[in-house]
Amino acid sequence: MQSSTNQAKQRCQNCLQYGHATYECKNQQTYQHRPSATEKLFKKQPERQLIEVPPKFEYPTPAAYERALEEQKKEEKRKAKEELHCSSRRDMTLRV
């Protein structure tokens, strides 16, 4: 026989109550519905939220990330210069 502390923690697999083992059970067996594999497969899953990955983790090394940042800054400067150049041309054509 087992000690009373172990018996209190033990769960019967027949009636699903605590305090006795399956071979000691005098209760009726309880039915537990378990979903089938097909039910599990077709059960609608909650949509997962996408997590934004910080840009520095998209590059294999920190140096590659730094190079990409530098290129991005150069591109922004080039676009700003181009925009400034185009706007000054428009001003000249409007004056004439």
Residue frames as qw, qx, qy, qz and C-alpha x, y, z in Angstrom:
[[0.000, 0.889, 0.458, 0.000, 0.00, 0.00, 0.00],
 [0.401, 0.481, -0.021, 0.780, 1.20, 3.53, -0.74],
 [0.215, -0.272, -0.468, 0.813, 1.53, 6.35, 1.76],
 [0.150, 0.759, 0.588, -0.234, -1.43, 8.70, 2.17],
 [0.005, -0.725, 0.153, 0.672, 0.44, 11.71, 0.68],
 [0.077, -0.195, 0.776, 0.595, 1.11, 9.80, -2.54],
 [0.144, 0.461, 0.873, 0.064, -2.47, 8.53, -2.68],
 [0.108, 0.779, 0.339, -0.517, -3.86, 12.09, -2.43],
 [0.061, 0.624, -0.405, -0.666, -1.82, 13.11, -5.48],
 [0.218, -0.012, 0.912, 0.347, -2.66, 9.99, -7.46],
 [0.527, 0.295, -0.028, -0.796, -5.40, 10.29, -10.11],
 [0.631, 0.164, 0.755, -0.072, -7.58, 7.41, -11.18],
 [0.017, 0.208, -0.624, -0.753, -7.56, 6.87, -14.95],
 [0.014, -0.394, -0.903, -0.170, -11.03, 5.36, -14.81],
 [0.109, -0.821, -0.558, 0.048, -13.13, 8.00, -13.01],
 [0.368, 0.583, -0.022, 0.724, -10.55, 10.84, -13.12],
 [0.485, -0.837, -0.030, -0.251, -10.83, 11.53, -9.40],
 [0.250, 0.601, -0.631, 0.422, -7.91, 11.92, -7.04],
 [0.539, -0.481, 0.492, -0.487, -7.14, 9.72, -4.06],
 [0.819, -0.087, 0.561, -0.087, -7.05, 6.20, -5.46],
 [0.119, -0.349, 0.771, 0.519, -5.48, 4.10, -8.18],
 [0.567, 0.162, -0.455, -0.668, -7.29, 2.66, -11.18],
 [0.473, -0.017, -0.881, -0.031, -7.24, -0.91, -9.84],
 [0.076, -0.227, -0.738, 0.632, -8.92, 0.31, -6.60],
 [0.277, 0.012, -0.134, -0.951, -11.70, 2.21, -8.44],
 [0.172, 0.355, 0.897, -0.198, -15.33, 1.37, -7.59],
 [0.306, 0.591, 0.144, -0.733, -16.86, 4.28, -9.55],
 [0.727, 0.551, 0.407, 0.047, -18.23, 4.17, -13.07],
 [0.539, -0.016, 0.341, 0.770, -15.97, 5.06, -15.93],
 [0.186, 0.793, 0.177, -0.552, -16.38, 8.63, -17.17],
 [0.670, 0.503, 0.383, 0.388, -16.37, 9.46, -20.86],
 [0.208, -0.698, 0.137, 0.672, -13.92, 12.13, -21.93],
 [0.662, 0.715, 0.222, 0.041, -14.43, 13.51, -25.41],
 [0.442, -0.495, 0.393, 0.637, -11.16, 13.94, -27.23],
 [0.516, 0.716, -0.090, -0.461, -11.12, 15.68, -30.60],
 [0.902, 0.200, 0.311, 0.223, -10.11, 13.52, -33.52],
 [0.501, -0.234, 0.346, 0.758, -7.12, 14.30, -35.69],
 [0.204, 0.514, 0.563, 0.614, -9.46, 15.60, -38.40],
 [0.239, -0.897, -0.371, -0.027, -11.23, 17.89, -35.96],
 [0.509, -0.646, 0.091, 0.562, -7.88, 19.24, -34.80],
 [0.466, 0.069, 0.486, 0.737, -6.77, 19.73, -38.40],
 [0.066, 0.590, 0.523, 0.612, -9.85, 21.71, -39.46],
 [0.338, -0.775, -0.405, 0.349, -10.19, 23.69, -36.24],
 [0.289, 0.868, 0.047, 0.402, -9.78, 27.37, -37.03],
 [0.668, -0.196, -0.248, 0.674, -6.49, 28.57, -35.64],
 [0.094, -0.929, -0.157, 0.321, -6.19, 32.10, -34.28],
 [0.586, 0.740, -0.058, 0.327, -4.27, 34.36, -36.63],
 [0.715, -0.328, -0.110, 0.607, -0.71, 34.90, -35.59],
 [0.038, 0.985, 0.001, -0.166, 0.52, 38.42, -35.23],
 [0.760, 0.434, -0.084, 0.476, 3.54, 39.26, -37.30],
 [0.509, -0.750, 0.005, 0.423, 6.46, 40.74, -35.46],
 [0.440, 0.878, -0.161, 0.100, 8.53, 43.37, -37.17],
 [0.861, -0.140, -0.024, 0.489, 12.16, 42.39, -37.30],
 [0.165, -0.884, 0.131, 0.416, 14.53, 45.26, -36.55],
 [0.644, 0.738, -0.187, -0.076, 16.49, 46.13, -39.70],
 [0.025, -0.727, 0.685, -0.045, 19.86, 45.29, -38.19],
 [0.637, -0.155, 0.745, -0.122, 18.86, 41.62, -37.89],
 [0.792, 0.557, 0.154, -0.196, 18.19, 41.39, -41.63],
 [0.437, 0.764, -0.472, 0.049, 21.92, 41.60, -42.39],
 [0.911, -0.017, -0.379, 0.162, 24.41, 38.79, -41.76],
 [0.622, -0.129, -0.322, 0.702, 26.99, 40.95, -39.94],
 [0.168, -0.825, -0.276, 0.464, 27.00, 44.29, -38.13],
 [0.254, -0.377, 0.390, 0.801, 29.41, 45.63, -40.76],
 [0.109, 0.337, 0.757, 0.549, 26.92, 44.84, -43.53],
 [0.120, -0.803, -0.572, 0.114, 24.24, 46.69, -41.56],
 [0.258, -0.694, 0.024, 0.671, 26.52, 49.73, -41.20],
 [0.222, -0.087, 0.600, 0.764, 27.28, 49.72, -44.94],
 [0.023, 0.573, 0.755, 0.319, 23.58, 49.56, -45.74],
 [0.186, -0.833, -0.368, 0.370, 22.92, 52.52, -43.43],
 [0.261, -0.503, 0.278, 0.775, 25.67, 54.53, -45.10],
 [0.150, 0.175, 0.730, 0.644, 24.28, 53.72, -48.55],
 [0.059, -0.734, -0.675, -0.045, 20.81, 54.71, -47.43],
 [0.217, -0.781, -0.134, 0.570, 22.09, 58.06, -46.13],
 [0.235, -0.262, 0.505, 0.788, 23.97, 58.69, -49.39],
 [0.083, 0.429, 0.785, 0.439, 20.82, 57.89, -51.38],
 [0.122, -0.826, -0.507, 0.214, 18.77, 60.30, -49.24],
 [0.240, -0.644, 0.132, 0.715, 21.35, 63.05, -49.74],
 [0.207, -0.002, 0.677, 0.706, 21.41, 62.41, -53.51],
 [0.012, 0.632, 0.740, 0.231, 17.62, 62.62, -53.70],
 [0.188, -0.826, -0.297, 0.442, 17.60, 65.82, -51.64],
 [0.238, -0.442, 0.365, 0.784, 20.20, 67.41, -53.96],
 [0.138, 0.239, 0.774, 0.569, 18.27, 66.28, -57.03],
 [0.063, -0.762, -0.644, 0.028, 15.06, 67.68, -55.63],
 [0.221, -0.753, -0.055, 0.617, 16.75, 70.97, -54.81],
 [0.233, -0.212, 0.568, 0.760, 18.26, 71.12, -58.29],
 [0.069, 0.463, 0.788, 0.401, 14.88, 70.43, -59.93],
 [0.117, -0.829, -0.493, 0.238, 13.09, 73.00, -57.80],
 [0.217, -0.616, 0.156, 0.741, 15.68, 75.69, -58.70],
 [0.168, 0.064, 0.705, 0.686, 15.14, 74.92, -62.42],
 [0.010, -0.672, -0.729, -0.129, 11.38, 75.33, -61.97],
 [0.190, -0.796, -0.225, 0.528, 11.93, 78.69, -60.31],
 [0.224, -0.354, 0.426, 0.802, 14.07, 79.84, -63.24],
 [0.084, 0.311, 0.771, 0.549, 11.45, 78.84, -65.80],
 [0.097, -0.774, -0.612, 0.126, 8.73, 80.61, -63.83],
 [0.231, -0.671, -0.017, 0.705, 10.73, 83.89, -63.74],
 [0.200, -0.131, 0.570, 0.786, 11.20, 84.04, -67.49]]
